[in-house]
Amino acid sequence: MSKAANTRLTILQKAFELIYSKGYQTTSIDEIIATTQVTKGAFYYHFKTKDEMGVAIIEEILKPTMLGNFIKPIENSENPIEDFYNMISYLLLEDPLLDVKYGCPVGNLTQEMTPWNNQFSKALSELVDQWMLTIEKAILRAQTLGLIRKDVNGQQVAFFVMSGYWGIRNFGKLKDSNSCYIVYLKEFRNYLNSLK
């Protein structure tokens, strides 16, 4: 990796950490520069504006993370009931990137930025749509294998799984405790079993 590419990646990673813990709008470019220890000129060499950097965080930090942790575990699922449960359980209890007190970074940016910035809306919507489509395809595949009832609607399941995940992340954030995750996962297991 070239020095310029390494500098860009460092800016994105450090900015993501700040934004995840403090919020996008309350994180200043000066804070990002101080944390990354790059010059203002180096920052503006890579990003014309803070919003350009924010969209780059979605595309270059969050998108690969979502592909690895939200999409890949269920992409070729032959047993979505187990794979959905394991994916959500991992995201809530084990994923080293996600911290209970800060919630879901995609959910946070969606709430904070989509009313104000169309670029954020488009980039975040693409991520969410991909996750939704992957869930729907897994349901359809499981129905052809006879693992899930034919009357189950994949889109409804996708909305339920995704909204449940974002909702419980917010409860955890509010309480700064993952104890609600354990309760949620028990009921999530019951829901998934009801799809058989």
GILIN-V381644 format. One record per residue. N is the residue number from 1. PSI is psi as a letter, one per 40 degrees, with the letter a starting at -180 (999 if undefined). OMEGA is omega in radians with two decimals (none if undefined). Layout:
N;PSI;OMEGA
N;PSI;OMEGA
This chain:
1;h;-3.14
2;i;3.14
3;d;3.14
4;d;3.13
5;d;3.11
6;d;3.11
7;d;3.13
8;d;-3.13
9;d;3.11
10;d;3.11
11;d;-3.11
12;d;-3.12
13;d;-3.13
14;d;3.11
15;d;3.10
16;d;-3.13
17;d;3.13
18;d;-3.10
19;d;3.13
20;d;-3.09
21;d;-3.04
22;d;-3.02
23;i;-3.07
24;d;-3.01
25;d;-3.14
26;e;3.08
27;h;-3.09
28;i;3.06
29;d;3.13
30;d;3.08
31;d;-3.14
32;d;3.13
33;d;3.14
34;d;-3.12
35;d;-3.10
36;e;-3.11
37;f;2.99
38;i;3.11
39;i;3.07
40;d;3.11
41;d;3.12
42;d;3.10
43;d;-3.07
44;e;3.00
45;d;-3.09
46;d;-3.06
47;h;-3.14
48;d;-3.09
49;i;3.06
50;d;-3.13
51;d;3.06
52;d;3.09
53;d;3.14
54;d;3.10
55;d;3.09
56;d;3.07
57;d;3.12
58;d;-3.06
59;d;-2.96
60;e;3.11
61;d;-3.06
62;d;-3.10
63;d;3.10
64;d;3.12
65;d;3.12
66;d;3.10
67;d;-3.10
68;d;-2.99
69;d;-3.11
70;d;-3.04
71;d;-3.05
72;d;-3.11
73;e;-3.10
74;e;-3.02
75;d;-3.14
76;f;-3.06
77;h;3.00
78;e;3.08
79;g;-3.03
80;d;3.13
81;d;3.10
82;d;-3.06
83;d;3.07
84;d;-3.13
85;d;-3.11
86;d;3.12
87;d;-3.10
88;d;3.10
89;d;3.10
90;d;-3.11
91;d;-3.10
92;d;-2.95
93;e;-3.00
94;d;-3.03
95;h;-3.08
96;d;-3.13
97;d;-3.00
98;h;-3.11
99;h;-3.07
100;d;-3.04
101;e;3.14
102;e;3.09
103;a;-3.12
104;h;-3.10
105;d;3.11
106;d;3.09
107;d;3.14
108;d;-3.13
109;d;3.11
110;d;-3.13
111;d;-3.01
112;d;-2.92
113;d;-3.04
114;d;3.08
115;e;-2.98
116;e;-2.97
117;h;-3.11
118;d;3.12
119;d;3.08
120;d;-3.14
121;d;-3.10
122;d;-3.10
123;d;3.13
124;d;3.13
125;d;3.10
126;d;3.11
127;d;-3.09
128;d;3.13
129;d;3.14
130;d;3.10
131;d;-3.13
132;d;-3.12
133;d;3.13
134;d;3.09
135;d;-3.14
136;d;3.14
137;d;3.12
138;d;3.10
139;d;-3.13
140;d;3.12
141;d;3.14
142;d;3.09
143;d;3.11
144;d;3.10
145;e;3.13
146;e;-3.12
147;d;-3.14
148;i;-3.11
149;i;-3.13
150;d;-3.10
151;e;3.13
152;h;3.14
153;h;-3.07
154;d;3.13
155;d;3.11
156;d;3.10
157;d;-3.12
158;d;3.11
159;d;-3.11
160;d;-3.13
161;d;-3.07
162;d;-3.13
163;d;3.07
164;d;3.13
165;d;-3.14
166;d;-3.13
167;d;-3.11
168;d;3.03
169;d;3.13
170;d;3.06
171;d;3.11
172;d;3.13
173;d;-3.13
174;d;-3.08
175;e;-3.02
176;f;-3.12
177;i;3.10
178;e;-3.13
179;d;3.11
180;d;3.11
181;d;-3.12
182;d;3.12
183;d;-3.14
184;d;-3.09
185;d;3.08
186;d;3.14
187;d;3.08
188;d;3.08
189;d;3.11
190;d;3.12
191;d;-3.12
192;d;3.12
193;d;3.14
194;e;3.13
195;e;-3.09
196;999;none
